[in-house]
Amino acid sequence: MSARAFQADVIIVGGGIMGSAAAFFLRRRGRSVILLERGLLGQQASGTNFGNVRRQGRALLQLPLANRSLAIWRNLPELIGEDVEFLPSGHMRICYGTERLAMFEDYARKARDYDLELELFSGARLRERFPFLGPEVGGASYSALDGHANPRLAAPAFGRAAARAGAQVFEHTEVSTVEKDGVDFLATATDGRMFRAPALLITAGAWANKLSTQFGEAVDLVAHGPQMGVTEPVPYGLKTVVGVSAPTDLETLYFRQIPRGNIIFGGGQRGPAYPDLQRAYVRPENTLNQLRQLQRIAPALRRLNVIRVWSGIESYLPDDLPIMGASARVAGLHYAFGFCGAGFQLGPGVGDVMAELIATGSTSTPIAPFSIGRFVQPEALAVTV
């Protein structure tokens, strides 16, 4: 073996929140780990998103995973030894008028089967509980245990915890090729370094398709840029995360206030993102629309100054569900990517589930609907060693 080769039980390509969390939980299960990140841990979608730690509004199939993840979020300081500013502030989905209230009621009824309890508000009761809402808001679905966290802190904190537990973490390491080489996977970096392990986990977000394609599992992955902004600080008073459920992207907005006073907002139409260039852009017209929608939801916020806007590179799949689980073709290969702009809350749970799957061959949380096999041609499904 070359003196420049590194060996472990598992190689993880992609140091976002899912890859970093998987490295941490694999070490807790006694597996040696190499974590490879082309830039800095959490630099891409994991660090540029809104920071929502919400379960409600997800596809029901995702709720077992979201519940498992929430249990980890609530125990993070004790688990990883760092505070990532998780705040169980409550999360509220609102709608304009009353047309969508029946949809809220139907979702709340079904969500109970997945241990998600939602409280519905409308009319005078809505105004009494949430007096800051504008007159067009007609109803709300409230989840008391959901909240928000700081996305800039979460993935790096998991990565440091994994390193303290013994994981080999390589930042500024871009992987050019991955292949099955005998019993091992071989990942080769652009600078020539090589990494070997009998198991490989790809958590490379918008870049994952380039790696999965090398194993004959190409998927229709597209990249978009979230449109994010933050205001100047004002007295802390809005302790609930607010998101709009609407029939059009233009009306879809979410915002939260952090204890330092700033209002963080996002939503609306997505912007352009270019994975090959590692660039995503905010469109000024999107920011202007967000400010109009923000004033519509909470009129008291109409005079705030915006101090920064940003975007990131998020990956999306045709059915709006992620890819997660074992390869449909190659033994020892695993995936967790394509979370369609809604992966931050799931991140710790995804890491825990993937560690369980790699270490034991199965998982106590159902993830079968997220298999990459749903996108792979039937004639290509034979598993290779």
Salt bridges, closest charged atoms under 4 A:
GLU82 OE1 - ARG160 NH2 2.70
GLU82 OE2 - ARG164 NH1 3.37
GLU85 OE2 - ARG260 NH1 3.39
ASP106 OD1 - ARG109 NH2 2.52
ASP106 OD2 - LYS110 NZ 3.15
GLU117 OE1 - ARG112 NE 3.95
GLU119 OE2 - ARG125 NH2 2.47
GLU136 OE1 - ARG296 NH2 2.98
ASP146 OD1 - ARG55 NE 2.85
GLU174 OE2 - ARG38 NH2 3.12
ASP181 OD2 - ARG196 NH2 2.55
ASP191 OD2 - ARG193 NE 2.86
GLU251 OE2 - ARG296 NH1 2.88
ASP276 OD1 - LYS210 NZ 2.57
ASP319 OD2 - ARG374 NE 2.62
ASP352 OD2 - ARG68 NE 3.14
GLU356 OE1 - ARG68 NH1 2.96
